[in-house]
Amino acid sequence: MAYFDAASAAPLHPVARQALLASLDEGWADPGRLYREGRRARILVDAAREAAAEAVGCRPDELSFTSSGTRAVQAGVGGVLAGRRRIGRHLIVSSVEHSSVLHSAEALEADGGTVTRVPVARSGAVAAGAYAEALRSDTALACLQSANHEVGTEQPVAAVAEECRAAGVPLLVDAAQSLGWGRVDGDWSALTASAHKWGGPSGVGLLVVRKGVRYAARETEEFGNLPAIVAAAASLRAVRAEAGREAVRLRELTERIRVRVPELVPDVEVVGDPRRRLPGIVTFSCLYVDGEALLHELDREGFSVSSGSSCTSDTLTPSHVLRAMGVLSEGNVRVSLPAGVAEEDVERFLAVLPGVVAGVREKLGAPAPATVVAEDVLVVDALGKRCPIPVIELAKVIGNVPVGGRVRVLSDDEAARLDIPAWCEMRGQEYLGEEPADKGTAYLVRRTS
C-alpha cells in the first residue's frame, strides 16, 4: 500500500518512536515535583522545549506544548484576542485557513466581535496588500497560514508580517504544514504547529508567543503527555536534519505528477501555485468524476490519497479552500508524499491513474439529460443529481447551441455553484452567473467557442 496522505498525518518517524519508548521509562513522573523522578522528568521536558525552540527560531520561554495543533490555535487566537481586548475585537483571517482558525473566527463573531476574511487568488495565495487594506484601528489580531494544507501553496508570510508590524498588529502563523521543512520567515508574533504533521506522535501541538505580545495566558496541557512531547521535539530535529535533501527529491516527484497527470488524463486541472509550494503536495481535479468513487478506486489499487470534493465530506459541500480559489472541486485528488516515498510508487500511481479515472467516468456516463429550448436558451434539468452530473450534462449539450447561445442548468447541489464556473474557466466558456429558479438554482452559461 502506498501512503500518499502525509499532509493529514505523516508516518511516525523512527526517531520519534525511539524517543517515545525511552521517555516512557524516564519521564513518567510529574515534572512539577521536586523529588528525583520529578526532576528527571523536568530535565526531559526542558530539553524538548529547547530543541523545539531552536527549530522554530524562538526563545525556549516563548514556547509551550499543547495537547494538539487545534488546541494550540484555539489558545493562541483566544489568548491574543483576550490580551488585546482594549484595542478592539476585530480579527483578520484568510479565506483558506485551516478549519481550527476559521472556527475560532466564528466563535469571535458569535461573541460580538468582527472578522475580515481576506480572499485569495486562483493559486490559493493571498496578497500582502489585501491584509494591509483589512487592517483597522480596532484590529486585535491577524492570522495567516504559512502554507495551505490542501493545495500546498505557500503564503507571503514575511510581507504580511511587515504590514502588520507597521500597524502594530500581531500576526499569528499556522505553521502546521511547513514547520517540518524549515523555519517560518518574517517578523511574526505567534505561531502554532502540530507534531503529527512532521512525523511526531499525535496529541502534541506547539504554541509560540513572542515576548512583548499582549497575551492573556490560558492553561496549556504541557505536562499531560511528557513522552509524546519528548518524541515530538526529537522527531522535529530529526526531520529538519533531513529536510534539505528530501525536499529536493520530493519536489522532483511532485513536479513529475503536476506535468504528467494532465498529459495522461484528459480534462484535468492542476491547482495551487506552480512554484511557491511545499515540496510534497500536489493537487488536481478531474472533470466528470465523482471524488468519493475516485478515492475508493485508488484505494483498491493500493493508494491512500485524500480529496476536497463535496461528495467525500459529511456536509456534501465543497472544500472551503477550493471554493475560495474558484477551482473545480469534484474529482479532486490531493497527493501528499511522505518523506522516503519510493519513486517506483509514484510511477505506479501515474500508470494506474488514467485507467481509474476512465473507469469512474464510464460508470458516471449519465443518460441523455432532459433538455428544453426556451427562446435562445437550452435548459438542462439536473435537479436531484449530485455533482459532477450537472457538469457532465452541461458538457454534453454545450455543443448543441450556436456560438453566442446560452445554456441554463438547473441544479440543487451546492457543489454546482463552484464547479460550473470552474468548468467554464477550464473549457473557455463564459459563465454569466446564477439566477433564481422555481426549484434549486439556475446557472447560466454562454457558448463562446
Disulfide bonds with the S-S distance in Angstrom:
none
